[in-house]
Amino acid sequence: MFPGHDSVDVFIGIDVGKTAHHAVAIDRAGKKLLDRPLPQDEAKLRALIQKVSGHGQVLVVVDQPATIGALPLAVAQDMGVMVGYLPGLAMRRIADLHPGEAKTDARDAAIIAEAARTMPHTLRSIVLADEQAAEL
């Protein structure tokens, strides 16, 4: 079980890309709160997280935690939001269970958010120890 999952009210799935991302936010009941492209921009990421924070505790989940996925995670952590990632193999297997074969950023972001909401055992926690943070 993903630590703190029971306290999460909003699940943000972000399909990360080199120049742009796609974000989908859903609440605990599965209602879509947000679905939109998102540039690789700190201010826009902060605004998105702030917007859905009004609905309660937020969990941000990405499909790639390093390199291009590092900015959304760093922004979320700086804002005191829980973060996690959905490993690639789990992502592909879950995606195979959803209808449609086209790989789109919007579809992948929705799958990430839904997996975070309904399958917390597939997520990996991202928590930096003090020593790791100091190295960064």
N, CA, C and O atoms as a MOPAC input file, in Angstrom:
PM7 MOZYME 1SCF
protein

 N      0.84200 1    -1.18400 1     0.00000 1
 C      0.00000 1     0.00000 1     0.00000 1
 C      0.88200 1     1.24100 1     0.00000 1
 O      1.89700 1     1.29000 1     0.69500 1
 N      0.49900 1     2.22400 1    -0.76800 1
 C      1.23200 1     3.48200 1    -0.84700 1
 C      1.00900 1     4.25900 1     0.44900 1
 O     -0.13800 1     4.44700 1     0.85500 1
 N      2.08000 1     4.71600 1     1.10900 1
 C      1.92200 1     5.41400 1     2.38600 1
 C      1.07000 1     6.67900 1     2.27600 1
 O      1.32600 1     7.52700 1     1.42100 1
 N      0.06900 1     6.80400 1     3.13000 1
 C     -0.77800 1     7.98000 1     3.14200 1
 C     -1.90700 1     7.97100 1     2.12800 1
 O     -2.65600 1     8.94400 1     2.03900 1
 N     -2.05000 1     6.89700 1     1.36000 1
 C     -3.06000 1     6.82700 1     0.29900 1
 C     -4.47000 1     7.08500 1     0.82700 1
 O     -5.28100 1     7.71500 1     0.14800 1
 N     -4.76000 1     6.60500 1     2.02000 1
 C     -6.10300 1     6.76200 1     2.58200 1
 C     -6.47800 1     8.21500 1     2.83700 1
 O     -7.66100 1     8.54600 1     2.92100 1
 N     -5.48500 1     9.07800 1     2.95800 1
 C     -5.77600 1    10.49100 1     3.24200 1
 C     -5.87300 1    11.34000 1     1.97600 1
 O     -6.16100 1    12.53300 1     2.06800 1
 N     -5.64200 1    10.76700 1     0.81400 1
 C     -5.63300 1    11.52800 1    -0.44200 1
 C     -7.05900 1    11.77500 1    -0.92700 1
 O     -7.89200 1    10.86900 1    -0.93900 1
 N     -7.32400 1    13.01600 1    -1.32600 1
 C     -8.62500 1    13.41400 1    -1.87300 1
 C     -8.57100 1    13.63900 1    -3.38100 1
 O     -9.57300 1    13.47300 1    -4.07500 1
 N     -7.38400 1    14.02100 1    -3.88800 1
 C     -7.22200 1    14.33200 1    -5.31100 1
 C     -5.96800 1    13.62900 1    -5.83100 1
 O     -4.89600 1    13.70800 1    -5.23200 1
 N     -6.13300 1    12.94600 1    -6.95300 1
 C     -5.04000 1    12.20900 1    -7.58700 1
 C     -4.72900 1    12.88500 1    -8.91300 1
 O     -5.58000 1    12.94800 1    -9.80000 1
 N     -3.50800 1    13.39100 1    -9.04500 1
 C     -3.09100 1    14.02600 1   -10.29800 1
 C     -2.13700 1    13.07700 1   -11.01600 1
 O     -1.06500 1    12.75200 1   -10.50600 1
 N     -2.53900 1    12.64000 1   -12.19500 1
 C     -1.67500 1    11.82900 1   -13.04600 1
 C     -1.05100 1    12.73400 1   -14.08300 1
 O     -1.74900 1    13.47500 1   -14.77500 1
 N      0.27000 1    12.67400 1   -14.19100 1
 C      0.96600 1    13.51300 1   -15.17700 1
 C      1.76900 1    12.62200 1   -16.10900 1
 O      2.68000 1    11.91200 1   -15.68400 1
 N      1.41600 1    12.67100 1   -17.38600 1
 C      2.20900 1    12.01000 1   -18.41700 1
 C      3.25000 1    13.03200 1   -18.83700 1
 O      2.92600 1    14.02900 1   -19.48200 1
 N      4.50100 1    12.78200 1   -18.47100 1
 C      5.53500 1    13.79100 1   -18.69300 1
 C      6.13300 1    13.66900 1   -20.09500 1
 O      6.21500 1    12.58500 1   -20.67200 1
 N      6.54600 1    14.81900 1   -20.61600 1
 C      7.19000 1    14.88600 1   -21.92100 1
 C      8.34100 1    15.86900 1   -21.87700 1
 O      8.49200 1    16.60700 1   -20.90300 1
 N      9.14700 1    15.88700 1   -22.91200 1
 C     10.33300 1    16.75400 1   -22.93600 1
 C      9.98600 1    18.22900 1   -22.88100 1
 O     10.63100 1    18.99300 1   -22.16300 1
 N      8.97400 1    18.63700 1   -23.63400 1
 C      8.62600 1    20.05900 1   -23.65800 1
 C      7.27100 1    20.34400 1   -23.02500 1
 O      7.01000 1    21.47400 1   -22.61200 1
 N      6.41700 1    19.35100 1   -22.94200 1
 C      5.09100 1    19.54900 1   -22.36300 1
 C      4.62000 1    18.27200 1   -21.68400 1
 O      5.08600 1    17.17500 1   -21.99100 1
 N      3.70200 1    18.43600 1   -20.76900 1
 C      3.11200 1    17.31700 1   -20.04800 1
 C      1.60800 1    17.32800 1   -20.32300 1
 O      1.08500 1    18.24200 1   -20.96100 1
 N      0.93100 1    16.30500 1   -19.83400 1
 C     -0.52300 1    16.31600 1   -19.80400 1
 C     -0.92900 1    15.89300 1   -18.41200 1
 O     -0.41500 1    14.90900 1   -17.88200 1
 N     -1.85700 1    16.63600 1   -17.81100 1
 C     -2.27700 1    16.36000 1   -16.43500 1
 C     -3.76900 1    16.05700 1   -16.39200 1
 O     -4.58100 1    16.71400 1   -17.04300 1
 N     -4.10200 1    15.03600 1   -15.60100 1
 C     -5.49700 1    14.71000 1   -15.30800 1
 C     -5.60600 1    14.58700 1   -13.79600 1
 O     -4.83100 1    13.87200 1   -13.16000 1
 N     -6.58200 1    15.29600 1   -13.22700 1
 C     -6.82800 1    15.22200 1   -11.78800 1
 C     -8.22200 1    14.65000 1   -11.56600 1
 O     -9.19300 1    15.09000 1   -12.18000 1
 N     -8.30600 1    13.65100 1   -10.66800 1
 C     -9.59400 1    13.06400 1   -10.31600 1
 C     -9.71800 1    13.02500 1    -8.79700 1
 O     -8.72600 1    12.94700 1    -8.07300 1
 N    -10.95100 1    13.08100 1    -8.34600 1
 C    -11.14400 1    13.00300 1    -6.90000 1
 C    -11.30200 1    11.54400 1    -6.47300 1
 O    -11.26700 1    10.64000 1    -7.30800 1
 N    -11.47200 1    11.32400 1    -5.19100 1
 C    -11.54800 1     9.96100 1    -4.64600 1
 C    -12.70900 1     9.18000 1    -5.25000 1
 O    -12.63200 1     7.95700 1    -5.36500 1
 N    -13.77500 1     9.86200 1    -5.63400 1
 C    -14.94000 1     9.20100 1    -6.22400 1
 C    -14.75800 1     8.91200 1    -7.71600 1
 O    -15.59300 1     8.24000 1    -8.32000 1
 N    -13.67200 1     9.41600 1    -8.31600 1
 C    -13.41200 1     9.18600 1    -9.72900 1
 C    -13.88500 1    10.30600 1   -10.63500 1
 O    -13.81100 1    10.18200 1   -11.85800 1
 N    -14.37100 1    11.40000 1   -10.05900 1
 C    -14.82600 1    12.53700 1   -10.86000 1
 C    -13.62000 1    13.30800 1   -11.38400 1
 O    -12.70600 1    13.63700 1   -10.62700 1
 N    -13.62400 1    13.59400 1   -12.68100 1
 C    -12.53200 1    14.33400 1   -13.30200 1
 C    -12.63700 1    15.80200 1   -12.92400 1
 O    -13.65300 1    16.45100 1   -13.17200 1
 N    -11.57700 1    16.31400 1   -12.32200 1
 C    -11.52800 1    17.71500 1   -11.91400 1
 C    -10.77300 1    18.58500 1   -12.91100 1
 O    -11.00300 1    19.79100 1   -12.99900 1
 N     -9.86700 1    17.95600 1   -13.66200 1
 C     -9.00000 1    18.70800 1   -14.56200 1
 C     -8.43900 1    17.75400 1   -15.60200 1
 O     -8.11400 1    16.60800 1   -15.29100 1
 N     -8.32700 1    18.22400 1   -16.82900 1
 C     -7.75400 1    17.43100 1   -17.91500 1
 C     -7.21200 1    18.41700 1   -18.93300 1
 O     -7.97200 1    18.99600 1   -19.71000 1
 N     -5.87400 1    18.61400 1   -18.93100 1
 C     -5.32700 1    19.60500 1   -19.85300 1
 C     -3.83200 1    19.42400 1   -20.08800 1
 O     -3.12000 1    18.84900 1   -19.26500 1
 N     -3.37000 1    19.93300 1   -21.23900 1
 C     -1.92800 1    19.97100 1   -21.48800 1
 C     -1.28000 1    20.94200 1   -20.51300 1
 O     -1.91600 1    21.87700 1   -20.02500 1
 N     -0.02300 1    20.70600 1   -20.24500 1
 C      0.68100 1    21.51100 1   -19.25900 1
 C      2.12400 1    21.68500 1   -19.72200 1
 O      2.83600 1    20.69600 1   -19.90100 1
 N      2.56700 1    22.92800 1   -19.91900 1
 C      3.95800 1    23.11900 1   -20.33500 1
 C      4.93200 1    22.75200 1   -19.22000 1
 O      4.56000 1    22.68800 1   -18.04800 1
 N      6.16300 1    22.51800 1   -19.59600 1
 C      7.23700 1    22.21400 1   -18.62800 1
 C      7.63600 1    23.54400 1   -17.99800 1
 O      8.67500 1    24.12000 1   -18.32000 1
 N      6.77100 1    24.01900 1   -17.08200 1
 C      6.92200 1    25.34700 1   -16.52000 1
 C      6.54800 1    25.31700 1   -15.04100 1
 O      5.45100 1    24.88700 1   -14.68300 1
 N      7.45600 1    25.77200 1   -14.18500 1
 C      7.24000 1    25.70500 1   -12.74500 1
 C      5.98900 1    26.46300 1   -12.30800 1
 O      5.20000 1    25.94400 1   -11.51800 1
 N      5.80000 1    27.66700 1   -12.80400 1
 C      4.65000 1    28.48000 1   -12.38900 1
 C      3.33300 1    27.80300 1   -12.75700 1
 O      2.38600 1    27.81900 1   -11.97100 1
 N      3.26900 1    27.21200 1   -13.94400 1
 C      2.04000 1    26.53500 1   -14.38600 1
 C      1.78600 1    25.28300 1   -13.55300 1
 O      0.64000 1    24.97200 1   -13.22800 1
 N      2.84800 1    24.57000 1   -13.20800 1
 C      2.70300 1    23.38800 1   -12.34800 1
 C      2.18100 1    23.78900 1   -10.96900 1
 O      1.29100 1    23.14000 1   -10.41800 1
 N      2.73800 1    24.85400 1   -10.42500 1
 C      2.27800 1    25.35200 1    -9.11700 1
 C      0.80400 1    25.75700 1    -9.17700 1
 O      0.03200 1    25.45300 1    -8.26700 1
 N      0.42300 1    26.43900 1   -10.24800 1
 C     -0.96400 1    26.88200 1   -10.39500 1
 C     -1.91600 1    25.68100 1   -10.47300 1
 O     -2.98500 1    25.69600 1    -9.86200 1
 N     -1.53500 1    24.66000 1   -11.21200 1
 C     -2.36400 1    23.46000 1   -11.32200 1
 C     -2.55000 1    22.79600 1    -9.96100 1
 O     -3.67200 1    22.46300 1    -9.57900 1
 N     -1.46100 1    22.60400 1    -9.23300 1
 C     -1.54200 1    21.96300 1    -7.92000 1
 C     -2.36400 1    22.81600 1    -6.96300 1
 O     -3.18300 1    22.29300 1    -6.20800 1
 N     -2.14800 1    24.11800 1    -6.99300 1
 C     -2.90600 1    25.03200 1    -6.12700 1
 C     -4.39700 1    24.96700 1    -6.43400 1
 O     -5.22900 1    24.97600 1    -5.52700 1
 N     -4.72400 1    24.90000 1    -7.71700 1
 C     -6.12800 1    24.87400 1    -8.14200 1
 C     -6.86300 1    23.66500 1    -7.56300 1
 O     -7.97800 1    23.80800 1    -7.06100 1
 N     -6.26300 1    22.49100 1    -7.62400 1
 C     -6.95200 1    21.29300 1    -7.13600 1
 C     -6.77700 1    21.08500 1    -5.63900 1
 O     -7.48600 1    20.27400 1    -5.04500 1
 N     -5.84800 1    21.80100 1    -5.02000 1
 C     -5.63300 1    21.67500 1    -3.57700 1
 C     -6.85900 1    22.10500 1    -2.77800 1
 O     -7.01600 1    21.70700 1    -1.62300 1
 N     -7.71400 1    22.89900 1    -3.37100 1
 C     -8.94000 1    23.30400 1    -2.71000 1
 C     -9.88500 1    22.14000 1    -2.44500 1
 O    -10.81000 1    22.25600 1    -1.64100 1
 N     -9.65500 1    21.02200 1    -3.12100 1
 C    -10.48700 1    19.83200 1    -2.94400 1
 C     -9.95200 1    18.90700 1    -1.85300 1
 O    -10.59500 1    17.91100 1    -1.52200 1
 N     -8.78000 1    19.22200 1    -1.28800 1
 C     -8.21900 1    18.39600 1    -0.21500 1
 C     -6.79100 1    17.96400 1    -0.49000 1
 O     -6.09200 1    18.55000 1    -1.31700 1
 N     -6.37000 1    16.92100 1     0.22500 1
 C     -5.00600 1    16.38200 1     0.12900 1
 C     -4.74500 1    15.86900 1    -1.28600 1
 O     -5.57200 1    15.15800 1    -1.85900 1
 N     -3.58900 1    16.23400 1    -1.84500 1
 C     -3.25100 1    15.91200 1    -3.23000 1
 C     -2.09400 1    14.90900 1    -3.27900 1
 O     -1.17900 1    14.94800 1    -2.45700 1
 N     -2.16200 1    14.01400 1    -4.26200 1
 C     -1.07000 1    13.10700 1    -4.60100 1
 C     -0.75100 1    13.31000 1    -6.07400 1
 O     -1.62700 1    13.16600 1    -6.92700 1
 N      0.50500 1    13.64400 1    -6.37900 1
 C      0.96100 1    13.80200 1    -7.76100 1
 C      1.73500 1    12.55000 1    -8.14900 1
 O      2.66300 1    12.13600 1    -7.45300 1
 N      1.34000 1    11.95000 1    -9.27400 1
 C      1.98800 1    10.73100 1    -9.74600 1
 C      2.42900 1    10.94100 1   -11.18800 1
 O      1.65900 1    11.41600 1   -12.02300 1
 N      3.67600 1    10.58200 1   -11.46900 1
 C      4.22400 1    10.68800 1   -12.81900 1
 C      4.60200 1     9.29800 1   -13.32400 1
 O      4.66900 1     8.33800 1   -12.55700 1
 N      4.84400 1     9.21500 1   -14.62000 1
 C      5.26000 1     7.94000 1   -15.19400 1
 C      6.77600 1     7.83500 1   -15.33600 1
 O      7.29900 1     6.76200 1   -15.63500 1
 N      7.47600 1     8.93800 1   -15.12600 1
 C      8.94200 1     8.94700 1   -15.18100 1
 C      9.45300 1     9.87400 1   -14.08500 1
 O      9.29900 1    11.09000 1   -14.19100 1
 N     10.05700 1     9.32500 1   -13.03600 1
 C     10.45200 1    10.17800 1   -11.91900 1
 C     11.74900 1    10.96300 1   -12.11600 1
 O     11.99900 1    11.93100 1   -11.39800 1
 N     12.56500 1    10.56000 1   -13.07000 1
 C     13.85100 1    11.23700 1   -13.26500 1
 C     13.78400 1    12.11800 1   -14.50800 1
 O     12.77900 1    12.12200 1   -15.22100 1
 N     14.81200 1    12.83300 1   -14.75400 1
 C     14.97800 1    13.73100 1   -15.90600 1
 C     13.72800 1    14.57900 1   -16.14000 1
 O     13.46900 1    15.51300 1   -15.38100 1
 N     12.94300 1    14.26500 1   -17.19000 1
 C     11.81700 1    15.12200 1   -17.56200 1
 C     10.68600 1    15.09800 1   -16.53600 1
 O      9.84800 1    16.00000 1   -16.53700 1
 N     10.63800 1    14.10900 1   -15.67600 1
 C      9.61500 1    14.05600 1   -14.63600 1
 C     10.04500 1    14.69100 1   -13.33300 1
 O      9.25600 1    14.77000 1   -12.39200 1
 N     11.28300 1    15.14300 1   -13.26300 1
 C     11.81200 1    15.68700 1   -12.01000 1
 C     11.16800 1    17.01300 1   -11.62200 1
 O     10.94100 1    17.25700 1   -10.43700 1
 N     10.86800 1    17.87600 1   -12.59000 1
 C     10.29900 1    19.18900 1   -12.25700 1
 C      8.93000 1    19.07000 1   -11.59100 1
 O      8.73200 1    19.67500 1   -10.53700 1
 N      7.96900 1    18.31700 1   -12.15200 1
 C      6.67900 1    18.19900 1   -11.46300 1
 C      6.81400 1    17.63800 1   -10.04300 1
 O      6.10800 1    18.07100 1    -9.13200 1
 N      7.70700 1    16.69100 1    -9.86400 1
 C      7.90400 1    16.11000 1    -8.53700 1
 C      8.52600 1    17.11200 1    -7.57500 1
 O      8.10800 1    17.21000 1    -6.42100 1
 N      9.52200 1    17.85400 1    -8.04500 1
 C     10.18100 1    18.84000 1    -7.18400 1
 C      9.20900 1    19.95100 1    -6.77900 1
 O      9.21000 1    20.39200 1    -5.63000 1
 N      8.38800 1    20.39600 1    -7.71700 1
 C      7.40700 1    21.45200 1    -7.42000 1
 C      6.39700 1    20.93300 1    -6.40100 1
 O      6.09000 1    21.62000 1    -5.42700 1
 N      5.88300 1    19.73200 1    -6.61900 1
 C      4.89700 1    19.16300 1    -5.69500 1
 C      5.49600 1    18.99400 1    -4.29800 1
 O      4.86200 1    19.35000 1    -3.30400 1
 N      6.70900 1    18.45500 1    -4.22000 1
 C      7.35700 1    18.27500 1    -2.91900 1
 C      7.56600 1    19.61400 1    -2.22700 1
 O      7.37400 1    19.72300 1    -1.01600 1
 N      7.95700 1    20.62700 1    -2.98000 1
 C      8.16800 1    21.94800 1    -2.40700 1
 C      6.86600 1    22.53000 1    -1.85300 1
 O      6.88400 1    23.31500 1    -0.90400 1
 N      5.74300 1    22.14300 1    -2.44800 1
 C      4.44200 1    22.62200 1    -2.00000 1
 C      3.85500 1    21.74400 1    -0.88800 1
 O      2.73600 1    21.98000 1    -0.43200 1
 N      4.60500 1    20.74100 1    -0.46300 1
 C      4.14000 1    19.87400 1     0.60900 1
 C      3.14800 1    18.81300 1     0.16100 1
 O      2.39900 1    18.27300 1     0.97500 1
 N      3.14500 1    18.51400 1    -1.13400 1
 C      2.22300 1    17.53900 1    -1.70700 1
 C      2.92500 1    16.17700 1    -1.80100 1
 O      4.11900 1    16.10200 1    -2.09100 1
 N      2.17300 1    15.11500 1    -1.55400 1
 C      2.72500 1    13.76200 1    -1.69500 1
 C      3.00900 1    13.48300 1    -3.16500 1
 O      2.29000 1    13.94800 1    -4.04900 1
 N      4.06600 1    12.71800 1    -3.41200 1
 C      4.44100 1    12.37000 1    -4.78100 1
 C      4.71500 1    10.87700 1    -4.89500 1
 O      5.05600 1    10.20900 1    -3.91900 1
 N      4.55600 1    10.38200 1    -6.10100 1
 C      4.84500 1     8.98600 1    -6.37500 1
 C      5.02400 1     8.80000 1    -7.86600 1
 O      4.85300 1     9.72900 1    -8.65600 1
 N      5.37500 1     7.57400 1    -8.23200 1
 C      5.45200 1     7.28400 1    -9.66400 1
 C      4.91700 1     5.89700 1    -9.94900 1
 O      4.93700 1     5.00400 1    -9.10200 1
 N      4.44100 1     5.75200 1   -11.16700 1
 C      3.92100 1     4.48600 1   -11.65500 1
 C      4.96500 1     3.91600 1   -12.60600 1
 O      5.17800 1     4.46100 1   -13.68900 1
 N      5.62700 1     2.81200 1   -12.20900 1
 C      6.67400 1     2.23800 1   -13.06400 1
 C      6.15200 1     1.88200 1   -14.45400 1
 O      4.98000 1     1.55100 1   -14.63500 1
 N      7.04800 1     1.95900 1   -15.42000 1
 C      6.69100 1     1.74300 1   -16.82400 1
 C      5.98700 1     0.43500 1   -17.11500 1
 O      5.00000 1     0.42100 1   -17.85000 1
 N      6.47000 1    -0.67100 1   -16.55700 1
 C      5.85800 1    -1.96800 1   -16.82600 1
 C      4.42900 1    -2.00900 1   -16.28800 1
 O      3.52500 1    -2.50100 1   -16.96400 1
 N      4.22400 1    -1.49600 1   -15.07900 1
 C      2.87500 1    -1.44500 1   -14.51300 1
 C      1.98000 1    -0.55400 1   -15.37300 1
 O      0.82400 1    -0.88700 1   -15.62900 1
 N      2.52000 1     0.57500 1   -15.81400 1
 C      1.75800 1     1.50300 1   -16.65500 1
 C      1.29000 1     0.81300 1   -17.93300 1
 O      0.12000 1     0.92600 1   -18.30000 1
 N      2.16800 1     0.11400 1   -18.60000 1
 C      1.81400 1    -0.55200 1   -19.85500 1
 C      0.77900 1    -1.64700 1   -19.62200 1
 O     -0.16100 1    -1.78100 1   -20.40600 1
 N      0.93500 1    -2.42000 1   -18.57100 1
 C     -0.02600 1    -3.49600 1   -18.28400 1
 C     -1.40300 1    -2.92600 1   -17.96100 1
 O     -2.41800 1    -3.45700 1   -18.41300 1
 N     -1.44100 1    -1.85200 1   -17.18300 1
 C     -2.71800 1    -1.22100 1   -16.85500 1
 C     -3.33100 1    -0.60900 1   -18.10800 1
 O     -4.53900 1    -0.71600 1   -18.32000 1
 N     -2.52100 1     0.02400 1   -18.93300 1
 C     -3.01400 1     0.64100 1   -20.17400 1
 C     -3.62500 1    -0.41200 1   -21.09700 1
 O     -4.60000 1    -0.13700 1   -21.79600 1
 N     -3.05400 1    -1.61200 1   -21.10100 1
 C     -3.59100 1    -2.68700 1   -21.93900 1
 C     -4.99300 1    -3.09700 1   -21.52300 1
 O     -5.73600 1    -3.65700 1   -22.33000 1
 N     -5.36800 1    -2.82900 1   -20.28100 1
 C     -6.70200 1    -3.18300 1   -19.78700 1
 C     -7.75700 1    -2.14400 1   -20.14500 1
 O     -8.95200 1    -2.40100 1   -19.99900 1
 N     -7.32700 1    -0.97300 1   -20.61200 1
 C     -8.25600 1     0.09800 1   -20.97000 1
 C     -8.57800 1     0.03600 1   -22.45900 1
 O     -7.72500 1    -0.32200 1   -23.27200 1
 N     -9.81700 1     0.38700 1   -22.81000 1
 C    -10.19100 1     0.35900 1   -24.22900 1
 C     -9.40400 1     1.36800 1   -25.04900 1
 O     -8.96900 1     2.40000 1   -24.53900 1
 N     -9.23200 1     1.06400 1   -26.29300 1
 C     -8.50900 1     1.94500 1   -27.20100 1
 C     -7.04300 1     1.55900 1   -27.26000 1
 O     -6.45400 1     1.11300 1   -26.27500 1
 N     -6.47500 1     1.74200 1   -28.43300 1
 C     -5.08000 1     1.36100 1   -28.60400 1
 C     -4.16500 1     2.55000 1   -28.85200 1
 O     -2.94200 1     2.42500 1   -28.77500 1
 N     -4.75300 1     3.70300 1   -29.14700 1
 C     -3.94300 1     4.87600 1   -29.43000 1
 C     -3.24300 1     5.33900 1   -28.15100 1
 O     -3.86900 1     5.46200 1   -27.09900 1
 N     -1.95200 1     5.59000 1   -28.25500 1
 C     -1.20400 1     6.11000 1   -27.11100 1
 C     -1.23000 1     7.61900 1   -27.22300 1
 O     -0.60400 1     8.20400 1   -28.10700 1
 N     -1.96500 1     8.24300 1   -26.31200 1
 C     -1.99800 1     9.70200 1   -26.28600 1
 C     -1.60100 1    10.15900 1   -24.88800 1
 O     -1.74600 1     9.42100 1   -23.91300 1
 N     -1.10400 1    11.37000 1   -24.80900 1
 C     -0.71100 1    11.91400 1   -23.50900 1
 C     -1.91100 1    12.01000 1   -22.57000 1
 O     -1.80100 1    11.69600 1   -21.38500 1
 N     -3.05900 1    12.44400 1   -23.09700 1
 C     -4.25700 1    12.59300 1   -22.27200 1
 C     -4.71400 1    11.24200 1   -21.73700 1
 O     -5.07300 1    11.12900 1   -20.56500 1
 N     -4.70500 1    10.23100 1   -22.57400 1
 C     -5.10900 1     8.88200 1   -22.14500 1
 C     -4.16400 1     8.35800 1   -21.07700 1
 O     -4.60100 1     7.81400 1   -20.06300 1
 N     -2.86700 1     8.52400 1   -21.30600 1
 C     -1.88900 1     8.02900 1   -20.33000 1
 C     -2.00000 1     8.76000 1   -18.99800 1
 O     -1.89500 1     8.13200 1   -17.94400 1
 N     -2.21000 1    10.07200 1   -19.02400 1
 C     -2.36500 1    10.83100 1   -17.78000 1
 C     -3.59500 1    10.35000 1   -17.01300 1
 O     -3.55700 1    10.23500 1   -15.78800 1
 N     -4.68400 1    10.06900 1   -17.72700 1
 C     -5.90200 1     9.56800 1   -17.08100 1
 C     -5.66600 1     8.19100 1   -16.47100 1
 O     -6.15400 1     7.90300 1   -15.37800 1
 N     -4.92900 1     7.34900 1   -17.16500 1
 C     -4.62000 1     6.01400 1   -16.65500 1
 C     -3.75800 1     6.11600 1   -15.39900 1
 O     -3.97800 1     5.38000 1   -14.43700 1
 N     -2.78500 1     7.01700 1   -15.39900 1
 C     -1.92600 1     7.21300 1   -14.22600 1
 C     -2.76200 1     7.67400 1   -13.03000 1
 O     -2.60800 1     7.15400 1   -11.92500 1
 N     -3.64200 1     8.64400 1   -13.25100 1
 C     -4.48700 1     9.15700 1   -12.16200 1
 C     -5.40900 1     8.06200 1   -11.63000 1
 O     -5.56200 1     7.91400 1   -10.41700 1
 N     -6.01700 1     7.30100 1   -12.52400 1
 C     -6.93800 1     6.23500 1   -12.10700 1
 C     -6.19900 1     5.11200 1   -11.37600 1
 O     -6.70900 1     4.56200 1   -10.40000 1
 N     -5.01100 1     4.77700 1   -11.84500 1
 C     -4.21400 1     3.75900 1   -11.14900 1
 C     -3.84600 1     4.24600 1    -9.75100 1
 O     -3.88100 1     3.47600 1    -8.79100 1
 N     -3.49700 1     5.51500 1    -9.63900 1
 C     -3.16200 1     6.07700 1    -8.32900 1
 C     -4.36000 1     6.00300 1    -7.39200 1
 O     -4.20400 1     5.74400 1    -6.19900 1
 N     -5.54300 1     6.22700 1    -7.92500 1
 C     -6.75800 1     6.21200 1    -7.11100 1
 C     -7.16700 1     4.79700 1    -6.70500 1
 O     -7.52900 1     4.56200 1    -5.55200 1
 N     -7.11300 1     3.86100 1    -7.64100 1
 C     -7.69600 1     2.54000 1    -7.40400 1
 C     -6.69500 1     1.42000 1    -7.15500 1
 O     -7.07000 1     0.36100 1    -6.65100 1
 N     -5.42800 1     1.63400 1    -7.49800 1
 C     -4.42200 1     0.58000 1    -7.34600 1
 C     -3.15400 1     1.10900 1    -6.67400 1
 O     -2.08600 1     1.12300 1    -7.28700 1
 N     -3.26700 1     1.53700 1    -5.43500 1
 C     -2.10400 1     2.13100 1    -4.76700 1
 C     -0.91200 1     1.18100 1    -4.65500 1
 O      0.22600 1     1.62700 1    -4.51000 1
 N     -1.16500 1    -0.10700 1    -4.72200 1
 C     -0.06600 1    -1.07500 1    -4.64100 1
 C      0.86400 1    -1.01700 1    -5.85800 1
 O      1.98100 1    -1.53100 1    -5.80400 1
 N      0.41500 1    -0.39900 1    -6.95300 1
 C      1.25500 1    -0.29300 1    -8.15000 1
 C      2.20200 1     0.89300 1    -8.09600 1
 O      3.13400 1     0.98100 1    -8.89500 1
 N      1.97000 1     1.81600 1    -7.15000 1
 C      2.76300 1     3.04700 1    -7.06100 1
 C      4.04100 1     2.84100 1    -6.27100 1
 O      4.13100 1     1.95200 1    -5.42300 1
 N      5.01300 1     3.66200 1    -6.55800 1
 C      6.24300 1     3.69500 1    -5.78700 1
 C      6.35600 1     5.07200 1    -5.15100 1
 O      6.12900 1     6.09400 1    -5.79900 1
 N      6.70500 1     5.08100 1    -3.89700 1
 C      6.85500 1     6.32700 1    -3.16000 1
 C      8.18200 1     6.97400 1    -3.51800 1
 O      9.17300 1     6.29100 1    -3.77600 1
 N      8.18600 1     8.27700 1    -3.52900 1
 C      9.41700 1     9.01800 1    -3.77000 1
 C      9.62400 1     9.92400 1    -2.56700 1
 O      8.94200 1    10.93600 1    -2.40700 1
 N     10.56300 1     9.54900 1    -1.73900 1
 C     10.89100 1    10.33600 1    -0.55800 1
 C     12.40500 1    10.42400 1    -0.48900 1
 O     13.09900 1     9.40800 1    -0.44700 1
 N     12.90000 1    11.63200 1    -0.47900 1
 C     14.34300 1    11.81100 1    -0.39200 1
 C     14.77400 1    11.86700 1     1.06200 1
 O     14.17800 1    12.57500 1     1.87400 1
 N     15.80200 1    11.12500 1     1.37700 1
 C     16.40400 1    11.23800 1     2.69900 1
 C     17.17000 1    12.55300 1     2.74800 1
 O     17.50900 1    13.11500 1     1.70600 1
 N     17.44200 1    13.03900 1     3.93700 1
 C     18.17000 1    14.30400 1     4.08200 1
 C     19.50700 1    14.26700 1     3.35200 1
 O     19.92800 1    15.25800 1     2.75700 1
 N     20.17100 1    13.11100 1     3.40500 1
 C     21.47200 1    13.00500 1     2.74600 1
 C     21.32500 1    13.10900 1     1.22700 1
 O     22.14800 1    13.73500 1     0.55800 1
 N     20.26300 1    12.48800 1     0.68500 1
 C     20.04200 1    12.55800 1    -0.75500 1
 C     19.70800 1    13.98200 1    -1.18500 1
 O     20.20500 1    14.45800 1    -2.20500 1
 N     18.87500 1    14.65500 1    -0.41600 1
 C     18.51500 1    16.02400 1    -0.74200 1
 C     19.74500 1    16.92200 1    -0.70800 1
 O     19.88900 1    17.80800 1    -1.55000 1
 N     20.63100 1    16.70100 1     0.25600 1
 C     21.84200 1    17.48800 1     0.35100 1
 C     22.73600 1    17.28000 1    -0.85600 1
 O     23.37200 1    18.22200 1    -1.32900 1
 N     22.79000 1    16.03800 1    -1.36500 1
 C     23.59700 1    15.74900 1    -2.55200 1
 C     23.04800 1    16.45500 1    -3.77500 1
 O     23.81400 1    16.91900 1    -4.62000 1
 N     21.72000 1    16.54100 1    -3.87900 1
 C     21.11600 1    17.21900 1    -5.02700 1
 C     21.42600 1    18.69600 1    -5.01000 1
 O     20.99800 1    19.42700 1    -5.90300 1

